Amino acid sequence: MLLTIDVGNTHTVLGLFDGEDIVEHWRISTDARRTADELAVLLQGLMGMHPLLGDELGDGIDGIAICATVPSVLHELREVTRRYYGDVPAVLVEPGVKTGVPILTDNPKEVGADRIINAVAAVELFGGPAIVVDFGTATTFDAVSARGEYVGGVIAPGIEISVEALGVKGAQLRKIEVARPRSVIGKNTVEAMQSGIVYGFAGQVDGVVGRMARELADDPDEVTVIATGGLAPMVLGESSVIDEHEPWLTLVGLRLVYERNVSRM
């Protein structure tokens, strides 16, 4: 089985693939202070519960694919693969790793690995032109051309960041649960904030995607818009431009990149 690990700024998502099928997944908090040994214990605890894997760390794992936006965590995961999965092929997405997606930006090295991986999966699953909207710590919009090239994107503050900022900076506001309110017009402070978050972000997605699609293709209707990320369900029902919801897009992309690189190792 293939273990895929997507390390984001706030959460780390792990997926277990049996061929092309994802058979298990986990979401944990990202903690830059965790050591390689602590991460190994965490992995053993999670995977030890799966019936298809053995009791010992590494049993049943035939390959590992990792991408990370937190350099310190990537460093520790590199040590995990060396010390605890020494005989298992591992692909860590970084410059020099074959993705199959040309990056047409001013400085390709500064584009987050997760964004490139999302583009890889988008091209494979839906073709181009496409726009991937990833609802994570930041809300990112990534554009893929009709020829499968990564051409650039947009980065905006994410939903959780916005909620925290309102709670910290608003003298009479507080942190709230991100949930869909009863109506757009809030009848109390909490519902008013929830409405601003849910419908505000839906409007942001519709506006940004519309502008991107007009730049990306002669016919904007040809652009497939794919939503992913842990907070995507909050906006899905309110946005008018999202065509597909693929919660495991990054994990699928990691599987594809692993397959494209393991034969070269």
Secondary structure as GFF3:
##gff-version 3
##sequence-region A 1 265
A	DSSP	beta_strand	2	7	.	.	.	ID=ss1
A	DSSP	beta_strand	11	18	.	.	.	ID=ss2
A	DSSP	beta_strand	21	29	.	.	.	ID=ss3
A	DSSP	alpha_helix	36	47	.	.	.	ID=ss4
A	DSSP	beta_strand	63	68	.	.	.	ID=ss5
A	DSSP	alpha_helix	71	84	.	.	.	ID=ss6
A	DSSP	beta_strand	90	92	.	.	.	ID=ss7
A	DSSP	three_ten_helix	108	110	.	.	.	ID=ss8
A	DSSP	alpha_helix	113	126	.	.	.	ID=ss9
A	DSSP	beta_strand	130	135	.	.	.	ID=ss10
A	DSSP	beta_strand	138	144	.	.	.	ID=ss11
A	DSSP	beta_strand	150	157	.	.	.	ID=ss12
A	DSSP	alpha_helix	159	169	.	.	.	ID=ss13
A	DSSP	alpha_helix	189	216	.	.	.	ID=ss14
A	DSSP	three_ten_helix	220	222	.	.	.	ID=ss15
A	DSSP	beta_strand	224	228	.	.	.	ID=ss16
A	DSSP	alpha_helix	233	236	.	.	.	ID=ss17
A	DSSP	beta_strand	244	245	.	.	.	ID=ss18
A	DSSP	alpha_helix	249	261	.	.	.	ID=ss19
A	DSSP	three_ten_helix	262	264	.	.	.	ID=ss20
###
